Amino acid sequence: MIAGEFHETLQEAVHALGYQNITDFVRIQTASQLAQKAAYYQSRVELYEQKYGMRYDEFMQRVVDREDIQLKRFGIIEKEDDSFDWDDSLHSFNYYKQRLNAVEHAGTH
């Protein structure tokens, strides 16, 4: 818990910002930050989907074929680097989206 005088100061501050209480402030601000992170990683995923013209799972199946016409124009190191970043972006998007859903769902109880 937050100590008395500090709690009162925080409570006054969140009221001044238009929130009902500290819990609402934390829930709403946390959801906002999580949504921003999810949107960032979603944009990274979309960048690679647009660049390669396919989703990650299809890319990973096709990237091993050196004669794949659609992927042949990209360098080996470029595809490898992109695959790592793409995979990381997918995992990060899912992580932040799940946290966001949990925070939003917790706020309804």
C-alpha angles and dihedrals in degrees: 000000000000117000117255107258093036090049091053091049091051092045091053091047095051090046089052088052090054101258124129095224146342093271092056090047093051093044095048095043092045091050090049093052092046091049090052092051092047091049092050093052092042088056090052091052091048091050091058093042089054094043094052099027094233145071122270097257091053090045091054091050094048101038092077090063105085090193095056102131095211094050099034093086092064122079122248094242091045091053091046094049091045092049091056093047092043092051091047091048091051092050092045092048091051092046095052093041091053091048090048092051090049093050092046092047092047089055092060095061 
